[in-house]
Amino acid sequence: MKRKIIKIDAENCIGCGLCAEACHEGAIGMVDGKAVLLREDYCDGLGDCLPTCPTGAITFEEREAPAYDEDAVRLAKQQKQSAPLPCGCPGSQSRTIVRESEPAAPGSSGASRLAQWPVQLRLVPVNAPYFDGARLLIAADCAAYAHGAFHDTFMKGRVTLIGCPKLDPVDYAEKLTAILAQNDVQSVTVVRMEVPCCGGIENAVKRALQASGKCIPWQVVTLSTGGHVLD
């Protein structure tokens, strides 16, 4: 029969697993780090998975496909009730990292100051518990490589989010607005590189602060390509 069914663009899929979590019928699974439509007869064509995809890799198409098998889906759910539920990509599961007098790694100048996971802005859940009361650091992902003391200077005591406005095909402002509006963020520090494309991350933060409707203290720190603080 010809019907509406989802289509997954493997090239745009980043393997975050959010669509697999959102698919209550179990039609989507992760194969070799990519989302795949495992069972066409499990897809009801309603598209609960579409809004969860951060890259727009999932769309609808109308084509020949088996009819939605509600009985098979119900049976599959019953069989999985006693088994662990699929959680998608482990890399996108939020967690707080507790560090108690952690020693520096051999050969390094200091201990890691990363306080949470994930750190990629595209992957972080909007309502992650570590955002409440957080001092937020939003940094260009090149910054930590340019500035040798990045962990102690900028990350210590902050929740860290990183991204690259030139390489990520998304507008950060929408997600940042949701994070700021829905959580009790105490302050925002932006660390960007001096290169023009890094202006995208600063601009996204400005728009998010305005759209959030909150008065949150914020500052921008610019690094040279050599790692020096310019302002």
N, C-alpha and C positions, 0 to 999 in steps of 0.2 A: 504494500500500500504506500501511497505518497503522503507524507506528513512532515510537520515541522519538527526538527531535531537539532541538537547543538553540533557545532563544528569547532574543533580545537586547532588553532594554528601553532604547530610545534615550534616554528622559528621564533614566535613571540612569547612562548611559554617560558617562564623563568624557574619553574619547578617549585613554587612556594607551597603548593598543596592546598591552598585555600578553597579551590573549587571542589576538590575531593571531600573536604570537610562539609561544604555547603550542600553537596548532593545527598539528600536524605534517602534516595533510592539506591545508592551504591553503584550508579552507572559509570562514575569516573574513578579512575585509579591512577597511581603513579608508577610509571614504567621507565626505567633508566633515567630517572630524574625529570621526566616530563609527564604532564597530565594527558591521559588517554581515555577515550570513550570505550570502556571495556564491554559494556552490554547495551546494544541499541534498544533492546526490548525493555531495559530498565529506565530509559530516559523518557520522562513524561512530557517533555517539550515545554515545560513552564519556565525554565531558565533561572532557577534560584542561584545557579552557579555564576551567572553572568556578572552581577554587580560586585562579586568578590574578587574578580580577576583584576590585578593592578595594572596589567598591560593591555587589556582589551583583546586577549588572545582567543576568547570564546565568543562566538556569534551564532545566530540561528541560520539554518538553511532548510529549504524544503526539497526533499528527495525521497526516493524509494527506501523504506526502512521497515523492519518488523513492527507490528503494533505494540503499543505499551502494554506490558503484561503485569497488571497490578497484583495478581495472585502470586506470581513468581517473586515479585519484589517483597511482598508480605512474608513469604516463606523464607527468603534470604535474610530478612531482618530478624525473624524468629531464631534462625540458626546462629546468628551472630550475637544474640543477647548475652550469652555466657562467655563470649570472647572479647578481647580488647577492641575498642572501636578504632577505625582508621584515623590517624591524626595528621595525615599529610606529611609535609616535609618537616623533619625535626628541627631544621635550621630556622623555621619561622615560629617556633613555640616560644612564647615570652617567659622569661624567668629573671629573677633578681640574683645577682652574684654577690654573695657575702664574703668579704675579705677581712680576716682577723690576723693582723700583724703578719701579712704574707711577705716572705723574704723575696728579695730580688732574684730573678732567674739568673743562672750562671752566665757570666759574660755580659750581662746587661747593667745599665746604670741605675735601675730602679724597678720597683714592682709595678705590675699592671694596675691601672686605676679604673678599668672597665667595670661598671656597676650593674649592667643589665644585658640581656640578649633578647632579640636581635638588635643590631646597631644600624642596619640598612634602613633608611627612611621608607623605602618602598615596602619593606616587609613588616615593620613594627606595627602591632595592633594599636588602634586608636585609643582603646580604653585599657591599656596595660596598667596594672596596679602601681607600677613604679613611677608613673607620671604624677600622681597626687603628691603635692608638696615638693615637686622636683625643681631643681635648678637645671635648666635645659641647655645643652650644648648642641648646636647644629653646625656641623663642620663639613667643608669640602673634603672628600676622601683623600686628596693629595696632601692635605695639611699635616697629617700625622707623620708622613714620610719626610716632609720638608723640615719640620721643627723637631729637633732631637729630644726636647724635654716636654713633648706634647702631653703625655699622660699626667705629669705632675703640675704642669702649668695650666692646662685647660680642662682635662677630664676629671681630675680629683674632686669628688663631692658633687659631680654632675651626672645627669643622665645624657648619654651621648647618642646622637643620630648623625649619620653621614650620608652623603650623596654627591652625585656629580650632575649638575644641570645640563651639561653638554652631552653626556653619554646616556643618561636615563630619559627615555621618551615619555616623560610624564611632567605635569605641572605640580610641584610640591605644595603650592599654596593651599589647595583644597584639603589635603590631608593634614597639613600643619594647622589650618583653621580649626578642623575638627578636634585635634589634640589639644589646642589651646582653649577652645570653647568648652570642651567636655571634661577637662581636668583642672586641678588646682595648681597650675604651673606658677612658680614663684618668680622666675627670671629667665631670660633667654640671652645666651651669648652665641654670636655667629662668628665662626672663624673661617675666613675665605682666603684664597690666594690672590695675588695682585693681577692675575690674568683676567681679561675682560669677561670670558665666559663664566667666571665665578660670580659675576654680578647677578646671575640668575638665581642663585641660592639666597643672596641677600634680599633681592627683590621679592622672592616668594615669602620670606619671613615678614617683610614689611606689610605685604598684602594680607597675610594671615593674621597678623596682629590687629590690623584695622578691621578685618572681617569678623574677628572673634568678639568684638565689642568690649574687650577687657583692657584695662590699663596695666600692662605688665612691663616692668623695667627690662630694657634690653640694650645690648651694645654690640658693635661690630669690630672685630680685630682682623686686620689684613696682614698677611705674611708675604714676604718676597719669595721668589722662586728658590732663593738660597736659604730660606727658612727664618729670616729675620723679621721681627715684628716692626711693621711700618707705621701703625697708628693704634 
